[in-house]
Amino acid sequence: MQDRTINNALLALRKQMIREGQEGLEHVEALLTARGVHMPAVLPAKRKDAARRGYMRLQVMQAVRGGATLRQVAAHVASVRPELSERQAYIRSGQCLARLKARGLVTRKGRVWLAP
């Protein structure tokens, strides 16, 4: 087995132990130190409630199907994404609507957003 493979396996084990709070971390780090391997900082795992790609666009499009103001769109988004505050939902909805308008997927008449 190549040294690089062993080093990568130990680094992956270290990352898993840190993220899951498992015991024996000091032993893995001692092995890595003895092998002269640099141990980078371990970032926290991705949140389980993180939005999927295109989910925000889908929710905004559903909200504007019959016509809706930005506030109504934001209220809909906040109801389906409870991890977002009302302010965050408002900002993200506005950004999403601007991108959808640039693509020609929604139009605006006064304060009302419409989807064809």
ROLUMTOR-264376 format. One record per residue: residue number from 1; residue in one letter; chain; x, y, z of N, C-alpha, C in turn. Coordinates in Angstrom, 1 decimal, decimal comma, always signed. Last residue first. Layout:
# ROLUMTOR-264376
(NUM; A; A; (X; Y; Z); (X; Y; Z); (X; Y; Z)),
...
This chain:
# ROLUMTOR-264376
(116; P; A; (-45,7; +33,0; -16,5); (-46,6; +32,6; -17,6); (-47,1; +31,2; -17,4)),
(115; A; A; (-46,0; +34,6; -13,4); (-45,3; +33,6; -14,2); (-46,2; +33,1; -15,3)),
(114; L; A; (-45,6; +37,8; -12,0); (-46,4; +36,9; -12,7); (-45,5; +35,8; -13,4)),
(113; W; A; (-45,8; +40,1; -9,3); (-44,9; +39,2; -10,1); (-45,8; +38,1; -10,7)),
(112; V; A; (-46,8; +43,4; -8,6); (-47,2; +41,9; -8,8); (-46,3; +41,2; -9,7)),
(111; R; A; (-46,4; +46,0; -8,6); (-45,8; +45,3; -7,5); (-46,1; +43,8; -7,7)),
(110; G; A; (-46,4; +46,4; -12,0); (-46,5; +47,1; -10,8); (-45,7; +46,4; -9,7)),
(109; K; A; (-45,7; +43,4; -13,1); (-46,7; +44,5; -13,4); (-47,0; +45,2; -12,1)),
(108; R; A; (-43,1; +41,4; -14,3); (-43,6; +42,2; -13,2); (-44,5; +43,3; -13,7)),
(107; T; A; (-42,5; +38,0; -15,1); (-42,7; +39,4; -15,4); (-43,2; +40,1; -14,2)),
(106; V; A; (-40,3; +35,2; -15,4); (-41,3; +35,9; -14,7); (-41,4; +37,3; -15,2)),
(105; L; A; (-38,4; +34,3; -17,2); (-39,3; +33,3; -16,7); (-40,5; +33,9; -15,9)),
(104; G; A; (-36,2; +35,7; -18,2); (-37,5; +35,8; -18,9); (-38,6; +34,8; -18,4)),
(103; R; A; (-33,9; +35,9; -16,9); (-34,1; +34,7; -17,8); (-35,4; +34,8; -18,6)),
(102; A; A; (-34,5; +38,1; -15,4); (-33,4; +38,2; -16,3); (-33,4; +37,0; -17,3)),
(101; K; A; (-36,4; +37,0; -13,7); (-36,8; +38,0; -14,6); (-35,7; +38,2; -15,7)),
(100; L; A; (-34,8; +35,3; -12,2); (-35,8; +34,7; -13,0); (-36,3; +35,7; -14,1)),
(99; R; A; (-33,2; +37,2; -10,8); (-32,6; +36,2; -11,7); (-33,6; +35,6; -12,7)),
(98; A; A; (-35,3; +38,4; -9,3); (-34,4; +39,2; -10,3); (-33,8; +38,3; -11,3)),
(97; L; A; (-36,2; +36,3; -7,8); (-37,1; +36,9; -8,7); (-36,3; +37,8; -9,8)),
(96; C; A; (-33,9; +35,9; -6,2); (-34,4; +34,9; -7,0); (-35,3; +35,4; -8,1)),
(95; Q; A; (-33,9; +38,3; -4,7); (-32,7; +37,9; -5,6); (-33,1; +36,9; -6,6)),
(94; G; A; (-36,3; +38,1; -3,4); (-36,1; +39,2; -4,3); (-34,9; +38,9; -5,2)),
(93; S; A; (-35,8; +35,9; -1,8); (-36,9; +35,9; -2,8); (-36,7; +37,0; -3,8)),
(92; R; A; (-33,8; +36,8; -0,2); (-33,5; +35,7; -1,1); (-34,6; +35,6; -2,2)),
(91; I; A; (-35,1; +38,8; +1,3); (-33,9; +39,1; +0,5); (-33,7; +38,0; -0,6)),
(90; Y; A; (-37,2; +37,3; +2,5); (-37,5; +38,4; +1,7); (-36,3; +38,7; +0,7)),
(89; A; A; (-35,8; +35,4; +4,0); (-36,7; +34,9; +3,0); (-37,0; +36,1; +2,0)),
(88; Q; A; (-34,5; +37,1; +5,8); (-33,7; +36,3; +4,9); (-34,5; +35,8; +3,7)),
(87; R; A; (-36,8; +38,1; +7,1); (-35,9; +39,0; +6,4); (-35,1; +38,3; +5,4)),
(86; E; A; (-37,8; +35,8; +8,3); (-38,6; +36,5; +7,4); (-37,8; +37,5; +6,5)),
(85; S; A; (-35,2; +33,3; +8,4); (-36,0; +34,3; +9,0); (-36,8; +35,0; +7,9)),
(84; L; A; (-35,1; +29,9; +7,6); (-34,9; +31,2; +7,2); (-35,7; +32,2; +8,0)),
(83; E; A; (-36,0; +27,4; +8,4); (-34,6; +27,8; +8,9); (-34,3; +29,3; +8,5)),
(82; P; A; (-38,3; +26,9; +7,1); (-38,4; +27,5; +8,5); (-37,0; +27,9; +9,0)),
(81; R; A; (-39,4; +27,1; +4,3); (-38,0; +27,0; +4,7); (-38,0; +27,6; +6,1)),
(80; V; A; (-42,1; +27,4; +3,9); (-41,6; +26,1; +3,5); (-40,1; +26,0; +3,9)),
(79; S; A; (-42,5; +30,0; +4,9); (-43,3; +28,9; +5,4); (-42,8; +27,5; +5,0)),
(78; A; A; (-40,8; +31,6; +3,4); (-40,5; +31,4; +4,9); (-41,3; +30,2; +5,5)),
(77; V; A; (-42,1; +31,4; +0,9); (-40,7; +30,8; +1,1); (-40,4; +30,6; +2,6)),
(76; H; A; (-44,4; +32,8; +1,5); (-44,5; +31,5; +1,1); (-43,2; +30,8; +1,3)),
(75; A; A; (-43,3; +35,3; +2,2); (-44,1; +34,6; +3,2); (-44,2; +33,1; +2,8)),
(74; A; A; (-42,2; +36,0; -0,3); (-41,3; +35,8; +0,8); (-42,0; +35,0; +1,9)),
(73; V; A; (-44,5; +36,3; -1,8); (-43,5; +35,3; -2,2); (-42,7; +35,0; -1,0)),
(72; Q; A; (-45,6; +38,5; -0,5); (-46,3; +37,2; -0,5); (-45,4; +36,1; -0,9)),
(71; R; A; (-43,7; +40,4; -1,0); (-44,0; +40,1; +0,4); (-44,7; +38,7; +0,4)),
(70; L; A; (-43,9; +40,7; -3,8); (-42,6; +40,1; -3,2); (-42,9; +39,7; -1,8)),
(69; T; A; (-47,1; +39,5; -4,8); (-46,2; +40,5; -4,5); (-44,9; +39,9; -3,9)),
(68; A; A; (-48,3; +37,3; -7,5); (-48,0; +37,6; -6,0); (-47,0; +38,7; -5,9)),
(67; G; A; (-49,9; +35,1; -9,6); (-49,6; +36,5; -9,3); (-49,4; +36,7; -7,8)),
(66; G; A; (-50,1; +32,4; -9,8); (-51,3; +33,2; -9,9); (-51,1; +34,7; -9,8)),
(65; R; A; (-47,2; +31,8; -9,5); (-48,1; +31,2; -10,5); (-49,3; +32,0; -10,8)),
(64; V; A; (-45,6; +32,6; -7,4); (-46,0; +33,6; -8,4); (-46,9; +33,1; -9,5)),
(63; A; A; (-45,0; +30,2; -5,9); (-45,7; +31,4; -5,3); (-46,2; +32,4; -6,3)),
(62; Q; A; (-43,7; +28,6; -7,7); (-45,0; +28,2; -7,2); (-45,7; +29,4; -6,6)),
(61; M; A; (-41,3; +30,1; -8,0); (-42,2; +29,9; -9,1); (-43,6; +29,5; -8,7)),
(60; V; A; (-40,3; +29,8; -5,4); (-40,7; +31,1; -5,9); (-41,6; +31,0; -7,1)),
(59; Q; A; (-39,8; +27,1; -5,3); (-40,7; +27,6; -4,4); (-41,2; +29,0; -4,9)),
(58; L; A; (-37,9; +26,8; -7,4); (-39,1; +26,1; -7,5); (-40,2; +26,7; -6,6)),
(57; R; A; (-35,8; +28,4; -6,4); (-36,4; +28,8; -7,6); (-37,8; +28,1; -7,8)),
(56; M; A; (-35,1; +26,8; -4,2); (-35,6; +28,1; -4,0); (-36,4; +28,6; -5,2)),
(55; Y; A; (-34,2; +24,4; -5,4); (-35,4; +24,4; -4,6); (-36,0; +25,8; -4,4)),
(54; G; A; (-31,9; +24,4; -6,9); (-33,1; +24,7; -7,6); (-34,3; +24,8; -6,7)),
(53; R; A; (-30,3; +22,2; -4,8); (-30,1; +23,0; -6,0); (-31,5; +23,2; -6,7)),
(52; R; A; (-31,6; +22,3; -1,5); (-31,1; +21,6; -2,6); (-31,1; +22,5; -3,8)),
(51; A; A; (-30,6; +23,9; +1,6); (-31,4; +23,8; +0,4); (-30,8; +23,0; -0,7)),
(50; A; A; (-29,8; +22,2; +4,6); (-29,4; +23,0; +3,5); (-30,3; +22,8; +2,3)),
(49; D; A; (-30,3; +20,5; +6,7); (-31,4; +21,3; +6,2); (-31,0; +22,3; +5,1)),
(48; K; A; (-27,8; +19,5; +7,4); (-28,8; +18,6; +6,8); (-30,0; +19,3; +6,2)),
(47; R; A; (-24,9; +21,3; +6,6); (-26,1; +21,1; +7,3); (-27,1; +20,2; +6,6)),
(46; K; A; (-21,8; +19,6; +6,2); (-22,8; +20,4; +5,6); (-24,1; +20,2; +6,4)),
(45; A; A; (-19,5; +19,6; +9,1); (-20,3; +18,9; +8,0); (-21,4; +19,8; +7,5)),
(44; P; A; (-16,9; +22,0; +9,6); (-18,1; +21,3; +10,0); (-18,8; +20,7; +8,8)),
(43; L; A; (-13,5; +21,4; +8,6); (-14,7; +22,2; +8,5); (-15,9; +21,4; +9,0)),
(42; V; A; (-10,5; +21,1; +10,1); (-11,6; +20,3; +9,6); (-12,9; +21,2; +9,7)),
(41; A; A; (-7,2; +22,1; +9,0); (-8,4; +22,3; +9,8); (-9,6; +21,6; +9,2)),
(40; P; A; (-4,8; +19,5; +8,2); (-5,6; +20,8; +7,9); (-6,7; +20,9; +8,9)),
(39; M; A; (-1,8; +18,4; +9,1); (-3,3; +18,1; +9,4); (-4,0; +19,4; +9,2)),
(38; H; A; (+0,8; +17,0; +7,3); (+0,2; +18,2; +7,8); (-1,3; +17,9; +8,0)),
(37; V; A; (+2,7; +14,2; +8,4); (+1,6; +14,7; +7,6); (+1,0; +15,9; +8,2)),
(36; G; A; (+4,7; +12,6; +9,6); (+5,0; +13,9; +9,0); (+4,0; +14,5; +8,1)),
(35; R; A; (+4,2; +10,4; +11,0); (+4,4; +10,2; +9,5); (+4,7; +11,5; +8,8)),
(34; A; A; (+3,7; +11,4; +13,4); (+4,8; +10,5; +13,3); (+5,2; +10,3; +11,8)),
(33; T; A; (+1,3; +12,7; +12,9); (+2,5; +13,5; +13,3); (+3,7; +12,7; +13,1)),
(32; L; A; (-0,4; +10,5; +12,4); (-0,2; +11,5; +11,4); (+1,1; +12,3; +11,6)),
(31; L; A; (-0,3; +9,3; +15,0); (+0,2; +8,6; +13,8); (+0,5; +9,5; +12,6)),
(30; A; A; (-1,5; +11,3; +16,5); (-0,1; +10,9; +16,8); (+0,5; +10,2; +15,6)),
(29; E; A; (-4,1; +11,4; +15,4); (-3,2; +12,5; +15,2); (-1,8; +12,2; +15,5)),
(28; V; A; (-4,9; +8,9; +16,3); (-4,8; +9,1; +14,9); (-3,9; +10,3; +14,6)),
(27; H; A; (-4,9; +9,4; +19,1); (-4,1; +8,3; +18,5); (-3,9; +8,5; +17,0)),
(26; E; A; (-6,7; +11,4; +19,4); (-5,3; +11,7; +19,8); (-4,4; +10,6; +19,2)),
(25; L; A; (-9,1; +10,2; +18,8); (-8,6; +11,2; +17,9); (-7,1; +11,4; +18,2)),
(24; G; A; (-10,5; +8,4; +20,4); (-9,3; +8,0; +19,8); (-8,7; +8,9; +18,8)),
(23; E; A; (-14,1; +8,8; +19,9); (-12,9; +8,7; +20,7); (-11,7; +8,2; +19,9)),
(22; Q; A; (-16,0; +11,2; +17,9); (-15,6; +9,8; +18,3); (-14,4; +9,9; +19,2)),
(21; G; A; (-17,4; +13,4; +16,9); (-17,1; +13,4; +18,3); (-16,7; +12,0; +18,8)),
(20; E; A; (-17,9; +13,7; +14,2); (-18,9; +12,9; +14,9); (-18,5; +12,7; +16,4)),
(19; R; A; (-15,8; +15,3; +13,3); (-17,2; +15,7; +13,0); (-18,2; +14,9; +13,9)),
(18; I; A; (-13,5; +13,9; +14,2); (-13,8; +15,2; +14,7); (-15,3; +15,6; +14,5)),
(17; M; A; (-13,8; +11,5; +12,9); (-13,8; +11,5; +14,3); (-14,1; +12,9; +14,9)),
(16; Q; A; (-13,6; +12,3; +10,2); (-14,8; +11,7; +10,7); (-14,9; +11,7; +12,2)),
(15; K; A; (-11,0; +13,3; +10,2); (-12,1; +14,2; +9,9); (-13,4; +13,6; +10,4)),
(14; R; A; (-9,6; +10,9; +10,7); (-9,5; +12,1; +11,6); (-10,7; +13,0; +11,4)),
(13; L; A; (-10,2; +9,5; +8,4); (-10,6; +9,0; +9,7); (-10,6; +10,1; +10,8)),
(12; A; A; (-8,9; +11,0; +6,5); (-10,3; +10,9; +6,4); (-10,9; +10,4; +7,8)),
(11; L; A; (-6,2; +10,7; +7,4); (-6,9; +12,1; +7,4); (-8,4; +12,0; +7,3)),
(10; L; A; (-5,9; +8,0; +7,0); (-5,8; +8,5; +8,3); (-6,4; +9,9; +8,4)),
(9; A; A; (-6,2; +7,9; +4,2); (-7,1; +7,1; +5,0); (-7,1; +7,7; +6,5)),
(8; N; A; (-4,0; +9,4; +3,4); (-5,3; +9,9; +3,1); (-6,4; +9,2; +3,9)),
(7; N; A; (-1,9; +7,8; +4,3); (-2,0; +9,2; +4,9); (-3,5; +9,7; +4,6)),
(6; I; A; (-2,2; +5,5; +2,7); (-2,4; +5,4; +4,2); (-2,6; +6,8; +4,8)),
(5; T; A; (-1,8; +6,7; +0,2); (-3,0; +6,0; +0,5); (-3,3; +5,9; +2,0)),
(4; R; A; (+0,9; +7,5; +0,5); (-0,1; +8,5; +0,3); (-1,5; +7,9; +0,6)),
(3; D; A; (+2,3; +5,0; +0,7); (+2,2; +5,9; +1,9); (+1,1; +7,0; +1,7)),
(2; Q; A; (+0,5; +2,2; -0,8); (+1,4; +3,4; -0,9); (+1,2; +4,3; +0,4)),
(1; M; A; (+0,9; -1,2; +0,0); (+0,0; +0,0; +0,0); (+0,9; +1,2; +0,0)),
